Amino acid sequence: MSLQAQIEAALGRGVTRMVPLHGGDLSDVARVELDGGEQVVAKTGAMLECEARMLRAMQASGAPVPGVLYAGPGLILLEHLEETPPGPESWRALGAALALLHQTDGESYGWAEDYAFGEVGIRNGVKDTWPAFWAENRLRPFLGAVPEETAARLDALCERLPELLPERPRPALLHGDIWTGNALFSGDAAYFIDPACYHGDGEVDLAMLHLFGQPPAEFAEGYGALRDGYELRRPIYQLFPALVHLRLFGAGYHGLVSRLLDRAGA
């Protein structure tokens, strides 16, 4: 069945036009015009039913996300939101939205199902303590993807995580892959897209957002105060997305991993 036929069957509406949108590296996204002029967003790829469950969990927390109109194997249909360039108020709204998301707690660290970024599997199995979760589910799975010397440094850092990370921080609901490309700005509002949710230390999302850029001051105003020592924990949390990039996009990210290990004192 063609994509157009799948959409028409899912919504019970005719499709008049489909326009490809930029959808990142791991999925295809299109803006779909329906009979009557309404627009929706169609996303095709792997693990999309899992993504839909994550979006619905975020929506239940009160965080702004596009509504899920349909979710099935290889296809989800989402509410269309008109994107505009970010301004001070929308950055402030993004900070407030992330703080709201982080106010929703889970019962433990992790998620009910594993996830993946393309070929990179993401382990979400529950661990008793946060340092154990970060070591076993986020850092050690990449030991075989880095040079031997870097792997030794990474493994040694994992041994020290009980000294460096809080043992049992609040298991906040995390976006899991938040960067500016996964924030959709519309007027003075901001929405989350493309989540990779699990429960953990809220500083993880902040670390990811600061890895490849510096959000303006309005974002910090919207989010609120951070715990003491976040500067020391940030490179430890940034190692995970850096390692994901290394696996997905190649050896050009070895230098970033090495610099983050330096900053983490490894």
HELIX and SHEET records of a PDB file:
HELIX    1   1 LEU A    3  LEU A   11  1                                   9    
HELIX    2   2 LEU A   48  ALA A   60  1                                  13    
HELIX    3   3 PRO A   88  HIS A  102  1                                  15    
HELIX    4   4 TRP A  130  PHE A  133  1                                   4    
HELIX    5   5 TRP A  134  LEU A  139  3                                   6    
HELIX    6   6 ARG A  140  ALA A  145  5                                   6    
HELIX    7   7 GLU A  148  LEU A  164  1                                  17    
HELIX    8   8 THR A  180  ASN A  182  5                                   3    
HELIX    9   9 GLU A  203  LEU A  209  1                                   7    
HELIX   10  10 ALA A  217  TYR A  223  1                                   7    
HELIX   11  11 TYR A  230  PHE A  249  1                                  20    
HELIX   12  12 ALA A  251  TYR A  253  5                                   3    
HELIX   13  13 HIS A  254  ARG A  263  1                                  10    
SHEET    1   A 5 VAL A  15  LEU A  21  0                                        
SHEET    2   A 5 ASP A  28  LEU A  34 -1                                        
SHEET    3   A 5 GLN A  39  THR A  44 -1                                        
SHEET    4   A 5 LEU A  75  GLU A  79 -1                                        
SHEET    5   A 5 VAL A  68  GLY A  72 -1                                        
SHEET    1   B 2 TYR A 115  PHE A 117  0                                        
SHEET    2   B 2 VAL A 120  ILE A 122 -1                                        
SHEET    1   C 2 ALA A 172  LEU A 174  0                                        
SHEET    2   C 2 TYR A 198  GLY A 200 -1                                        
SHEET    1   D 2 ALA A 183  SER A 186  0                                        
SHEET    2   D 2 ALA A 189  PHE A 192 -1                                        
END                                                                             
